Amino acid sequence: FGSVLKEGIGEDAANKDKIAGLSRFASTHNADAAQTVSLADYIGRMKEGQDKIYYITAETYAAAKNSPHLEIYRKKGIEVLLLTDRIDEWVVGSLFEFDGKKLASVSKGELDLGSLENEADKAEQEKAQEAAKDVVAKIKADLGDKVADVRATTRLTESPACLVVGEHDMSQNLQRMLAAAGAADQLPGAKPVLEINPEHMLVQRLASEPNGVVQAELSQLLYDQALLAEGGKLEDPASFVKRMNQLL
């Protein structure tokens, strides 16, 4: 009855907190997709100085667990809730905090770990942004209006790039759900931001590429890979395959 119970979070305002306390979710704390973690369990395991309940929404458990957005959280040992029920999008749209802790999506807005981020982390982020100014400009010019912006980030430790939406924008998972339900007219016009990992070999290869045509192909490949990694669908899969084969 888990999914049905979660509907009450958005439908029964008077008992929202009680129902949220009874709800269960999957989490990076466990090694399987079983939805056994309560919000109270999560709060009990929060790191010292952590003031947010972090989560990610996705179509499947595998997509959530393997999302590049989790890389920095995994590195720092921060637990993230993996929300894959269709109703979960409406849960986080109605439940903004629990027991005084705000819920925060790891795939929205710029990386902000609050007090979990030390001065060295902030310095590393500033250094990454400064060092990647030229390659960011190249990728932004190559992708044009496909993205709202391109920026360097320390969010990624293994992947070359990821897509994020604005902090108050609709998640890309919810956008896909609405489109599949025939409600494409309700979708916002906002485009995602492409965040790149300046330390990744592919980004460094792009930065040093003298051939403008190859550089543009690599930029498009970064975007396509980021879209696929977070569960999106390519508008032109055949061109992606052709581009990948040429570069290989």
KOLTOR-493948 format. One line per field, with one value per residue (C-alpha): residue number from 1; residue in one letter; chain; x, y, z. Coordinates in nm, 2 decimals. Layout:
N
dodren = (NUM|...)
sese = (A|...)
drenba = (A|...)
X = (X|...)
Y = (Y|...)
Z = (Z|...)
END
This chain:
248
dodren = (1|2|3|4|5|6|7|8|9|10|11|12|13|14|15|16|17|18|19|20|21|22|23|24|25|26|27|28|29|30|31|32|33|34|35|36|37|38|39|40|41|42|43|44|45|46|47|48|49|50|51|52|53|54|55|56|57|58|59|60|61|62|63|64|65|66|67|68|69|70|71|72|73|74|75|76|77|78|79|80|81|82|83|84|85|86|87|88|89|90|91|92|93|94|95|96|97|98|99|100|101|102|103|104|105|106|107|108|109|110|111|112|113|114|115|116|117|118|119|120|121|122|123|124|125|126|127|128|129|130|131|132|133|134|135|136|137|138|139|140|141|142|143|144|145|146|147|148|149|150|151|152|153|154|155|156|157|158|159|160|161|162|163|164|165|166|167|168|169|170|171|172|173|174|175|176|177|178|179|180|181|182|183|184|185|186|187|188|189|190|191|192|193|194|195|196|197|198|199|200|201|202|203|204|205|206|207|208|209|210|211|212|213|214|215|216|217|218|219|220|221|222|223|224|225|226|227|228|229|230|231|232|233|234|235|236|237|238|239|240|241|242|243|244|245|246|247|248)
sese = (F|G|S|V|L|K|E|G|I|G|E|D|A|A|N|K|D|K|I|A|G|L|S|R|F|A|S|T|H|N|A|D|A|A|Q|T|V|S|L|A|D|Y|I|G|R|M|K|E|G|Q|D|K|I|Y|Y|I|T|A|E|T|Y|A|A|A|K|N|S|P|H|L|E|I|Y|R|K|K|G|I|E|V|L|L|L|T|D|R|I|D|E|W|V|V|G|S|L|F|E|F|D|G|K|K|L|A|S|V|S|K|G|E|L|D|L|G|S|L|E|N|E|A|D|K|A|E|Q|E|K|A|Q|E|A|A|K|D|V|V|A|K|I|K|A|D|L|G|D|K|V|A|D|V|R|A|T|T|R|L|T|E|S|P|A|C|L|V|V|G|E|H|D|M|S|Q|N|L|Q|R|M|L|A|A|A|G|A|A|D|Q|L|P|G|A|K|P|V|L|E|I|N|P|E|H|M|L|V|Q|R|L|A|S|E|P|N|G|V|V|Q|A|E|L|S|Q|L|L|Y|D|Q|A|L|L|A|E|G|G|K|L|E|D|P|A|S|F|V|K|R|M|N|Q|L|L)
drenba = (A|A|A|A|A|A|A|A|A|A|A|A|A|A|A|A|A|A|A|A|A|A|A|A|A|A|A|A|A|A|A|A|A|A|A|A|A|A|A|A|A|A|A|A|A|A|A|A|A|A|A|A|A|A|A|A|A|A|A|A|A|A|A|A|A|A|A|A|A|A|A|A|A|A|A|A|A|A|A|A|A|A|A|A|A|A|A|A|A|A|A|A|A|A|A|A|A|A|A|A|A|A|A|A|A|A|A|A|A|A|A|A|A|A|A|A|A|A|A|A|A|A|A|A|A|A|A|A|A|A|A|A|A|A|A|A|A|A|A|A|A|A|A|A|A|A|A|A|A|A|A|A|A|A|A|A|A|A|A|A|A|A|A|A|A|A|A|A|A|A|A|A|A|A|A|A|A|A|A|A|A|A|A|A|A|A|A|A|A|A|A|A|A|A|A|A|A|A|A|A|A|A|A|A|A|A|A|A|A|A|A|A|A|A|A|A|A|A|A|A|A|A|A|A|A|A|A|A|A|A|A|A|A|A|A|A|A|A|A|A|A|A|A|A|A|A|A|A)
X = (0.00|0.31|0.22|-0.14|-0.03|0.20|-0.10|-0.21|0.09|-0.05|-0.42|-0.46|-0.29|-0.39|-0.22|0.07|0.35|0.20|0.17|0.52|0.65|0.48|0.61|0.91|1.17|1.48|1.81|2.18|2.22|2.09|2.23|1.89|1.57|1.36|1.17|1.23|1.39|1.17|1.25|1.32|1.57|1.74|1.75|1.90|2.19|2.26|2.61|2.71|2.63|2.38|2.06|1.88|1.73|1.87|1.68|1.67|1.37|1.40|1.20|1.38|1.59|1.89|1.87|1.85|2.13|2.37|2.29|2.60|2.43|2.51|2.89|2.99|2.74|2.88|3.23|3.14|2.93|2.60|2.29|2.04|1.68|1.61|1.26|1.12|0.75|0.54|0.37|0.71|0.72|0.40|0.53|0.83|0.60|0.39|0.64|0.90|1.04|1.01|1.10|1.26|1.48|1.42|1.40|1.65|1.69|2.05|1.96|1.84|2.03|2.40|2.58|2.52|2.62|2.59|2.81|2.92|3.13|3.45|3.67|3.89|3.58|3.48|3.83|3.83|3.50|3.62|3.95|3.76|3.53|3.83|4.04|3.74|3.64|3.76|3.62|3.29|3.27|3.35|3.08|2.82|2.88|2.86|2.53|2.36|2.00|1.99|2.10|2.03|2.40|2.72|2.93|3.21|3.13|3.29|2.96|3.10|3.39|3.37|3.13|3.23|2.89|2.54|2.22|2.06|1.75|1.68|1.62|1.25|1.20|1.01|1.24|1.32|1.17|0.84|0.86|0.89|0.60|0.37|0.48|0.41|0.06|-0.02|0.02|0.31|0.13|0.19|0.57|0.78|1.00|1.30|1.61|1.86|2.21|2.50|2.76|3.10|3.38|3.70|3.91|3.76|3.97|3.69|3.65|4.02|4.04|3.77|3.95|4.27|4.09|4.21|3.96|3.64|3.42|3.55|3.52|3.15|3.09|3.25|3.03|2.72|2.84|2.88|2.52|2.37|2.55|2.43|2.07|2.09|2.25|1.96|1.69|1.61|1.55|1.75|1.56|1.79|1.94|2.07|2.29|2.42|2.52|2.69|2.87|2.99|3.11|3.30|3.47|3.56)
Y = (0.00|0.23|0.42|0.47|0.58|0.84|1.00|1.13|1.35|1.57|1.51|1.52|1.84|1.79|1.46|1.52|1.49|1.17|1.01|1.12|0.96|0.63|0.63|0.43|0.49|0.33|0.48|0.47|0.34|0.00|-0.21|-0.30|-0.14|-0.23|0.07|0.03|0.36|0.61|0.98|0.94|0.67|0.91|1.19|0.96|0.88|1.24|1.36|1.63|1.97|1.83|2.02|1.88|1.55|1.48|1.29|1.21|1.12|0.88|0.64|0.33|0.23|0.16|0.51|0.67|0.46|0.52|0.88|1.10|1.35|1.12|1.11|1.39|1.26|0.91|1.05|1.24|0.95|1.15|0.94|1.01|0.89|0.72|0.80|0.59|0.56|0.78|0.93|1.04|1.34|1.47|1.38|1.61|1.87|1.87|1.78|2.06|1.96|1.69|1.73|2.07|1.94|2.06|1.82|1.90|1.75|1.66|1.73|2.08|2.41|2.45|2.22|2.35|2.12|2.40|2.34|2.00|2.19|2.32|2.60|2.36|2.24|2.60|2.69|2.38|2.48|2.83|2.69|2.45|2.73|2.96|2.69|2.58|2.92|2.86|2.51|2.62|2.90|2.65|2.40|2.68|2.80|2.45|2.36|2.70|2.71|2.34|2.44|2.74|2.75|2.55|2.56|2.37|2.18|1.96|1.77|1.50|1.27|1.01|1.13|1.40|1.59|1.60|1.80|2.00|2.21|2.53|2.49|2.58|2.42|2.10|1.80|1.64|1.31|1.48|1.65|1.31|1.17|1.46|1.42|1.05|1.12|1.36|1.68|1.82|2.16|2.18|2.16|2.47|2.62|2.63|2.45|2.25|2.35|2.13|2.09|1.96|1.79|1.97|1.69|1.43|1.31|1.37|1.73|1.78|1.62|1.86|2.16|2.08|1.99|2.22|2.10|2.30|2.02|1.75|1.98|2.05|1.67|1.62|1.89|1.73|1.39|1.53|1.66|1.34|1.13|1.35|1.33|0.95|0.92|1.09|0.89|1.12|1.02|1.15|1.33|1.17|0.84|0.76|1.07|0.99|0.64|0.79|1.05|0.80|0.56|0.84|0.95|0.59)
Z = (0.00|-0.01|-0.32|-0.22|0.13|-0.03|-0.21|0.13|0.16|-0.12|-0.05|0.33|0.45|0.81|0.83|0.59|0.85|1.00|0.65|0.56|0.87|0.77|0.41|0.31|0.04|-0.12|-0.03|-0.11|0.25|0.13|-0.15|-0.30|-0.43|-0.13|0.00|0.37|0.48|0.67|0.68|1.05|0.97|0.73|0.98|1.24|1.00|0.88|0.90|1.15|1.01|0.75|0.74|0.43|0.33|-0.01|-0.28|-0.65|-0.86|-1.16|-1.37|-1.23|-0.93|-1.16|-1.32|-0.97|-0.82|-1.11|-1.17|-1.21|-0.97|-0.68|-0.73|-0.49|-0.23|-0.26|-0.22|0.09|0.24|0.23|0.21|-0.08|-0.11|-0.44|-0.54|-0.83|-0.77|-1.00|-0.70|-0.55|-0.79|-0.63|-0.28|-0.31|-0.47|-0.16|0.12|0.15|0.49|0.76|1.12|1.05|0.77|0.42|0.13|-0.15|-0.49|-0.59|-0.96|-0.92|-0.90|-0.83|-0.59|-0.24|0.05|0.31|0.61|0.47|0.23|0.37|0.25|0.05|-0.13|-0.21|-0.33|-0.55|-0.71|-0.78|-0.92|-1.15|-1.28|-1.35|-1.52|-1.74|-1.87|-2.22|-2.27|-2.11|-2.37|-2.65|-2.55|-2.49|-2.85|-2.99|-2.82|-2.87|-2.74|-2.65|-2.30|-2.08|-1.97|-1.94|-1.62|-1.45|-1.14|-0.87|-0.84|-1.07|-0.98|-1.25|-1.53|-1.78|-1.76|-1.63|-1.68|-1.40|-1.39|-1.19|-0.82|-0.86|-1.20|-1.28|-1.27|-1.60|-1.48|-1.41|-1.75|-1.92|-1.72|-1.82|-2.19|-2.18|-2.03|-2.32|-2.11|-2.31|-2.31|-1.94|-1.98|-1.90|-2.17|-1.94|-2.07|-1.85|-1.76|-1.87|-1.59|-1.69|-1.50|-1.60|-1.46|-1.69|-1.98|-2.24|-2.14|-2.14|-2.49|-2.60|-2.46|-2.66|-2.98|-3.26|-3.52|-3.48|-3.64|-3.41|-3.11|-3.19|-3.22|-2.88|-2.73|-2.87|-2.75|-2.39|-2.41|-2.55|-2.29|-2.00|-2.13|-2.16|-1.81|-1.64|-1.82|-2.11|-2.48|-2.77|-3.05|-3.31|-3.19|-3.54|-3.54|-3.19|-3.31|-3.62|-3.42|-3.17|-3.44|-3.62|-3.30|-3.20)
END
